[in-house]
Amino acid sequence: MLFFCLLFNSVIIVHSLDTIDLSVGSSDALIGETVTVPIVLNKNNGFVSMSLMITYDMTALSLISCEYTDVIKGSSQSGNFTSPYYLSWENDALTTNITQTGVIAYLTFLIAEEAAEKDYNVIVRIPADG
């Protein structure tokens, strides 16, 4: 299982498998502001499909957009911006594995006016059934 934790105080905790290494950017934000964080694929020994599940505290954070980059083709995402939120990349027509690295998506959150002044986790992991 892959587990990534983003804290909005510039601390990143990452545990990864040998074949893939992801990191999630971090940022400081004020109540009522938006903050955009990247999901970065640092090491990639190859895959044809990958799914990520993103969970976060919906009482303090609202996911307002997800923007894929062109690093990996064949992306899709959940139909709504609620937690858990799913990102996936799949291309059954490939004849070789996807081995690209770099920023694969940007997540933008709105910090709720009711949010307490503290660190909030955004957890990115591969779903148990993925």
N, C-alpha and C positions, 0 to 999 in steps of 0.2 A: 504494500500500500504506500502511496506517495502522500505526504502531508506537508503543506506549506502554510505558514502563518504570517500575516501582514499586520503589523501594529502601526498605528498612525503616529508613532513617535520615532520613526526612522530606525526601527529595529526589525530585522527579518530573521525568522527561524526557519531553517530549511532542512528537511530530511529527504533523501532521494534514493532511487535505485541506481545501479551502475550504468544502465543503458540510457537513462534520460535524467537531465538535471534542469529543473525549473526554478526560477526565483520570482518573487513578487516585489515590485517596488514599494516604497513607503513614503509617506509624506505627512507633514503637519498641516492641520487645517483648523480654522475657527468655526464655531457654531454658525450655521446658516450659509457657509461657503460650500463650494464644490471642490472636489479633489479628484485628480485623475492619476491612476497608478498603472504601470505596465505589468504584463505577465511576460516573462522572458524565458525562452528556451535556450539555455546555455550550452548544454551537451545533448547530443541526439545521435544515438547509434542506429536509429532507423525504426520507423513504424509505418503502417498503412492507415491505421485509424487510431484516434486518441479522444477520450472524453474527459472533461474536467467538471467537477461539481464545486460550486462556490457558495459558501454559506457566510452569513454576516448578521449582525444584530439589527433587525428591521425597525426597532424602536428608536435607534440613533442614526442609522444610515439608510439612505434610499439609493439603490442603483438606478441611475437615470440614463446611462448609455453604455454600450459595449461596442467597441470598434475593432474589427479585425485588421491586421496588416496584411501585406501580400507575401509574407514569409512562407506561409503554408496555404495552399489552395484547398478548396473543398470544405469550407467552414459552414457551420450552422449554429444556432443558439436557441435558447428557450424563447417561447412566445411572449413571456412577460418578465418583468424585472423584479421578481420576488425571490426570496431565499427559501430553498436552494435554487441557484441559477446554474444552468448547464451550458457548457461550450463543447463543441465537438468538431473534429476534422476527420473526414472519411472520403476515400476515393477508391472504389472497387476496381476501377479501370487501370490503376497503376501497375506497371510491370516491375518497378523497383520501389524500395522503401523511401519514405520521406526522411531526409537527413538534414534539412535546413535548420539553422539556429537564428536567434535574434528575438526581437519583440514580436510576439504573436497576437497580442490583443491589448487594448487599453480599456480599463474599467473606470467610469466616472460615477462618483457618489456625491450626493447632497447630504451634508451634515444637518440633522434635524435641529430646529430651534430648541426643542426639549432635551437634546442630548446633554449628558453630564460632561464636564470637562475631565476626560480620562482617555486612556488608550482603548481602541476598539479593534477587535480581531476580524480579519477577513480570511477565511480558511479556504484554500484551494487544494483539492485532492482528487484522485482518480476514484470514481464511484466503485463500490464493492462489486457491482454486477458488470463493471466495465473492464 
